[in-house]
Amino acid sequence: MSEKFSTRIGDFEGPLDLLLQLIEKNQLHISQVSIAQVADDYIAYITNLSNLPKREAADFLVIASTLMLIKSASLLPSLNLLPEEERGAEELELRLKLYQQMQTASLDIKQLFDHQPVFWPLPRRNYEPVFAPSAELVVDNLTNVILKLLAALPKISNLPQIAVKRVISLQEAMEKLIQRIERALSLKFNDFAPRNRAEKVNIIVSFLGMLELVKQGMIEVNQNAHFEDIDMQSLNPTLPRY
């Protein structure tokens, strides 16, 4: 019996398979631009998954976090990524291309194997098992080998511990943003999340929160030119408009 080493969830196997299907569904070539375009569909799909084992869920969340980083970088060109963040985005693109090549190759191999058998079973022979130890297999030699194996075992070392800093959630960013806009009637994005003081992750979460409020029809935004600040205004009918 063959063992199955991948978990099939719905119509796809693993996070890369889901991402590749979304890109091919939209008839796009694999690039960071196309990956950013399907990020919302990917997040929406995995949000609806239930009873997903923790190990598989972690794989999906790692891909999702990289997708959000790529999308944020495409929407905010002035956002400077760290070297490891850029490598993560490039590695995801490379992994996706390799996965696509493997899928194509697997179909070709399957066609070859389906036409005719490649291996034939040999005639079964009845052998009588016989234990024939080497002349060097004595107690002293076994003891020395065991001692060498024990000495070669890796030493247990304590891994360094770091404190995980709490990051503002998307819901918190949306609530704070709508409160600020309703109090001031209008607000600039840089006043809400200034680049010189706010951490990069908070800027990204705040930006995604702004996009979600626009999607829900709670605020409207305006940007006069590329890389200029974004003006935000409430669409609450109970407040005066300016």
Secondary structure in CASP SS format (residue, H / E / C, confidence):
PFRMAT SS
TARGET T0000
AUTHOR 0000-0000-0000
METHOD secondary structure of the structure
MODEL  1
M C 1.00
S C 1.00
E C 1.00
K C 1.00
F C 1.00
S C 1.00
T C 1.00
R E 1.00
I E 1.00
G C 1.00
D C 1.00
F E 1.00
E E 1.00
G H 1.00
P H 1.00
L H 1.00
D H 1.00
L H 1.00
L H 1.00
L H 1.00
Q H 1.00
L H 1.00
I H 1.00
E H 1.00
K H 1.00
N C 1.00
Q C 1.00
L C 1.00
H C 1.00
I C 1.00
S C 1.00
Q H 1.00
V H 1.00
S H 1.00
I H 1.00
A H 1.00
Q H 1.00
V C 1.00
A H 1.00
D H 1.00
D H 1.00
Y H 1.00
I H 1.00
A H 1.00
Y H 1.00
I H 1.00
T H 1.00
N C 1.00
L C 1.00
S C 1.00
N C 1.00
L C 1.00
P C 1.00
K H 1.00
R H 1.00
E H 1.00
A H 1.00
A H 1.00
D H 1.00
F H 1.00
L H 1.00
V H 1.00
I H 1.00
A H 1.00
S H 1.00
T H 1.00
L H 1.00
M H 1.00
L H 1.00
I H 1.00
K H 1.00
S H 1.00
A H 1.00
S H 1.00
L H 1.00
L C 1.00
P C 1.00
S C 1.00
L C 1.00
N C 1.00
L C 1.00
L C 1.00
P H 1.00
E H 1.00
E H 1.00
E H 1.00
R H 1.00
G H 1.00
A H 1.00
E H 1.00
E H 1.00
L H 1.00
E H 1.00
L H 1.00
R H 1.00
L H 1.00
K H 1.00
L H 1.00
Y H 1.00
Q H 1.00
Q H 1.00
M H 1.00
Q H 1.00
T H 1.00
A H 1.00
S H 1.00
L H 1.00
D H 1.00
I H 1.00
K H 1.00
Q H 1.00
L H 1.00
F H 1.00
D H 1.00
H H 1.00
Q C 1.00
P C 1.00
V C 1.00
F C 1.00
W C 1.00
P C 1.00
L C 1.00
P C 1.00
R C 1.00
R C 1.00
N C 1.00
Y C 1.00
E C 1.00
P C 1.00
V C 1.00
F C 1.00
A C 1.00
P C 1.00
S C 1.00
A C 1.00
E C 1.00
L C 1.00
V C 1.00
V H 1.00
D H 1.00
N H 1.00
L H 1.00
T H 1.00
N H 1.00
V H 1.00
I H 1.00
L H 1.00
K H 1.00
L H 1.00
L H 1.00
A H 1.00
A H 1.00
L C 1.00
P C 1.00
K C 1.00
I C 1.00
S C 1.00
N C 1.00
L C 1.00
P C 1.00
Q C 1.00
I C 1.00
A C 1.00
V C 1.00
K C 1.00
R C 1.00
V C 1.00
I C 1.00
S C 1.00
L H 1.00
Q H 1.00
E H 1.00
A H 1.00
M H 1.00
E H 1.00
K H 1.00
L H 1.00
I H 1.00
Q H 1.00
R H 1.00
I H 1.00
E H 1.00
R H 1.00
A H 1.00
L C 1.00
S E 1.00
L E 1.00
K E 1.00
F H 1.00
N H 1.00
D H 1.00
F H 1.00
A C 1.00
P C 1.00
R C 1.00
N C 1.00
R C 1.00
A C 1.00
E C 1.00
K H 1.00
V H 1.00
N H 1.00
I H 1.00
I H 1.00
V H 1.00
S H 1.00
F H 1.00
L H 1.00
G H 1.00
M H 1.00
L H 1.00
E H 1.00
L H 1.00
V H 1.00
K H 1.00
Q C 1.00
G C 1.00
M C 1.00
I E 1.00
E E 1.00
V E 1.00
N E 1.00
Q C 1.00
N C 1.00
A C 1.00
H C 1.00
F C 1.00
E C 1.00
D C 1.00
I C 1.00
D E 1.00
M E 1.00
Q E 1.00
S E 1.00
L C 1.00
N C 1.00
P C 1.00
T C 1.00
L C 1.00
P C 1.00
R C 1.00
Y C 1.00
END
